[in-house]
Amino acid sequence: MKNKTIYGSCALALLLLAAPLTEAIAATPAASQVSGYASGAKLTLRWELQRNLFSAAGIRAQTRFILTNQDKLPLPAQGWSLYFNCMDGVESGTLPSKLILEQVAGSLFRLRPAPDFAGLAPGQTLEIAYYHPDMIIKMAKAPVGPYLVYDAVPDQGVAITDFEWLPVTRPEQLDKGNSGAKPVVTPQDTYLRNTQATLLPAAEVPPVLPTPLQLHPGSGTLVLKAQPAISAPAALGREAALARSLFPAGLAAAGGPVLKLAVGKVEGQASPEAYSLTVRADSGISIVGNSAAGVFYGLETLRDLLPLPGAAELSVREVSIVDAPRFGYRGFQLDVARNFHTKQTVFKWLDLMARYKLNKFHFHLTEDEGWRLQINGLPELTAIGAVRGHSDKPGVRLQPAYGSGPDPADPHGSGYYTRADYIEILRYAAARHIEVIPELEMPGHARAAVQAMEARYHRLKSAGDKDAAKYLLNDFDDRSVYKSPQLYNDHVLNPGLESSFTFIEQVVKEVVALHREAGVPLHTIHMGGDELPNGAWEKSPAAHATMQRLKLETTADLWDYFYDRVDTILHKHGLFTSGWEELAARKTMLNGRHKLIPNPRFTQRGFSAYVWNNTEGAEDFAYRLANAGYDIVLAPVTKMYLDMSYNPNPDEPGVNWGAYIELDSVYNFMPLDYLKEASEANRVGKDALTDYGKRRVRGLEATLFTETVRDPRRIDYLVMPRLLAVAERAWAPDPAWATEPDADKAAALRRIGWTGFVNALSQRVLPRLDLEHADIDYRIAPPGLMLDGDRVLANHLLPGITMRYTSDGSAPTATSPLVSGPIMEHGVIQVAAFDRNGRRGNVARIERP
């Protein structure tokens, strides 16, 4: 289908298809023409992947734009540029179409006419063919955010709003050659994968998710004909309010059973988040927690035990539960820097985290493309670093990125949290027993801050301020040659400048003050550390002067110096330092190649390293760090990065640089033994966790980076229901299949566990969200379809979900026939699943002759 959503970017090469122009087009636009285009040029733009090309020289993608001038005015031969974003690099230069393709900075590219370009007359079409220097599988690499700028009005960009991606369905578009890339997932593939689970009777569905430590069902039933009489001390006021919200307002106000909440000792459980819950027909409900957090989680378990909204009878089976989390750190990271998301969206995900017993909100606030938190004393961080849009002048705002386009009012490219917003978020999270861990990305991924502080410097210097350089982050004489994965070469804090540390001190001090004002403790700040590109600092006079002064031999030593200073700043405020795995790593060389090893310098400093890299060759890096003495949080890209696409099909959103992650990919994760599922060859030379190392694993974190996520509904789609599998792995003990040494027995146990998990989702967890109108547009996967003789078989990832079908070429609707067995009609059979509110999921198609 045509996709009008903007997700990714790429560069162009133009090939003129139109017939020769019958009249000369003015070399530069007239004022009236500029005015006409400025009010909304009638240009249509289409993009198409033509094919991936495979040769001995490598892999390229052949693509094209199709630009049509629907206006009464010509697109002139000179005096304009067409800008767009592209997450990956492109082949630039003078194109056969007599246009020049060039990189502006990072992912921003532009096309401008060469001297002999002829222009585009009204009604004519220009084919825009180009080569991408890699294979295109996901649409994240497609172009986004195109806009036109005239030289006569260089500070004004006009968005090309009539822009679509053309379908990727033809065999040559889907061809991946012998690259080894995963093939397209067919409905038949999905059908076979879905056979891992079967539909369970309601009585056999696991009653609580995440799975409790101990659950002993009773024989009786507690019927609630009136509101429970809630008994709780004043210190549990918030928990008492949550308890009241669990029951329908229509129940009689008095006469219900007792619901007792208390903080006390949960026998045999040391975790402060442990709780016990008992339901008795004769004595009501009792929840005891080792802390208020434990009581809170007991109430979330009680929510699970209640019947779905609208049930004929409100009753709870007798039960006795003792529960405690496996890991103290159960996290979710939301990136609001690449694309901004409002505090209302943050509140929504804090609610979902709390419901499924996640307790750490990793708040990714700063990036190359945005600084999202107001900081007293540094207004440029948000006045410049939180605004994206076109500008002909430096230091006004950040450039467009990820399709944000030319308008600085774009609500996802631009935006930040005021101090009041942030305090409100902190208090909202604390009320749900969630710790907010703010992230300040550095020394790489810092372009927003670098540009904002450079603009501050120029403003103050021009005003004669002698302290203009107080917070400057970049060395103007730096001639280092490097490029980040995001294609930047001007985005790194320079540790050779004392002003860099003055900046860090100011920001940390203000973040600490915000938490103090909110009355919410701050224990750590995540200080970034990932993806410092090779070559950074190497030709910076300021960096070299510092290295000489401190007798440092390499820039790797300069890295250690930088984080030694950062850690000192945090310790001064009573905080420990957190960061990505590179913060705890030492960059060295092995056989001429860069290699990361545990850095012996910081093992006793209390660093907490978030380890994302479990890609081939680095599967054991997290374990090596833990064995070396670092506290680690497991955030493996192949299991927990929820910005990864579910599968390689072009219509599935997300990125694929690390993996494809289906729901069972997350469910199958074994945190303390994930080498178990690696091939024997990949286990050779790899380290398992030692007993000492196991004690250093703080927990798990699901991660959502938002390069491809502008619409908050896309968060819903990518995160849910995968986040439920993360919650299960973070809270529940190892399932039986994970510890069973016999492969056949483990496979059988895994099938039983997986069947219980997906039935819990389909029969209880997701329907409850539907019926409570929780406003979560979770992904409803396409059904699996299989030809079986003269009939079509259908199944689904979520057993028992409603499926409907058509055979007349139309897409299924909420009134289409139900799938109640084999489908006997002929033709193109289309099947989709629907939630309890009639929302349709992705459609699967199969042809039955």
Sequence and secondary structure as in RCSB ss.txt:
>XXXX:A:sequence
MKNKTIYGSCALALLLLAAPLTEAIAATPAASQVSGYASGAKLTLRWELQRNLFSAAGIRAQTRFILTNQDKLPL
PAQGWSLYFNCMDGVESGTLPSKLILEQVAGSLFRLRPAPDFAGLAPGQTLEIAYYHPDMIIKMAKAPVGPYLVY
DAVPDQGVAITDFEWLPVTRPEQLDKGNSGAKPVVTPQDTYLRNTQATLLPAAEVPPVLPTPLQLHPGSGTLVLK
AQPAISAPAALGREAALARSLFPAGLAAAGGPVLKLAVGKVEGQASPEAYSLTVRADSGISIVGNSAAGVFYGLE
TLRDLLPLPGAAELSVREVSIVDAPRFGYRGFQLDVARNFHTKQTVFKWLDLMARYKLNKFHFHLTEDEGWRLQI
NGLPELTAIGAVRGHSDKPGVRLQPAYGSGPDPADPHGSGYYTRADYIEILRYAAARHIEVIPELEMPGHARAAV
QAMEARYHRLKSAGDKDAAKYLLNDFDDRSVYKSPQLYNDHVLNPGLESSFTFIEQVVKEVVALHREAGVPLHTI
HMGGDELPNGAWEKSPAAHATMQRLKLETTADLWDYFYDRVDTILHKHGLFTSGWEELAARKTMLNGRHKLIPNP
RFTQRGFSAYVWNNTEGAEDFAYRLANAGYDIVLAPVTKMYLDMSYNPNPDEPGVNWGAYIELDSVYNFMPLDYL
KEASEANRVGKDALTDYGKRRVRGLEATLFTETVRDPRRIDYLVMPRLLAVAERAWAPDPAWATEPDADKAAALR
RIGWTGFVNALSQRVLPRLDLEHADIDYRIAPPGLMLDGDRVLANHLLPGITMRYTSDGSAPTATSPLVSGPIME
HGVIQVAAFDRNGRRGNVARIERP
>XXXX:A:secstr
  B S        EE  S   SS   SS  HHHHHHHHTT  EEEEEEEEEEEEETTEEEEEEEEEEEE SSS B
 SSSEEEEEE SS    EE TTSEEEEEEETTEEEEEE TT   B TT EEEEEEEESS   SGGGS EEEEEEE
TTSTT EEE  EEEE    SHHHH  TTS       HHHHHHHHTT     GGGS SSSS  SEEEEEEEEEE S
B  EEE  GGGHHHHHHHHHTS TTSBSSS  EEEEEE   TT   TT EEEEEETTTEEEEEESSHHHHHHHHH
HHHHHS  TT SS EEEEEEEEE  S SEEEEEEE SSS   HHHHHHHHHHHHHTT  EEEEE EETTEE B  
TT THHHHTTT B   SSTTSSB   TT  S TT TTTS  B HHHHHHHHHHHHHTT EEEEE   SSS HHHH
HHHHHHHHHHHHTT TTTTTT  S TT       TTS SS    TT HHHHHHHHHHHHHHHHHHHHHT    EE
E       TTTTTT HHHHHHHHHHT  SHHHHHHHHHHHHHHHHHHTT EEEEEGGGGEEEEEETTEEEEEE G
GGTTTT EEEE   STT TTHHHHHHHHT EEEE  HHHHBTTB SSS TTS SB SS    HHHHHT  TT TT
TTS HHHHTT     HHHHTTEEEEEEEE  TT  SHHHHHHHHTTHHHHHHHHHHS   HHHH  SHHHHHHHH
HHHHHHHHHHIIIIIHHHHHHTT          EEEEETTEEEEE SSTT EEEEESSSS   TTS B  S B  
 EEEEEEEE TT  B   EEEEE 
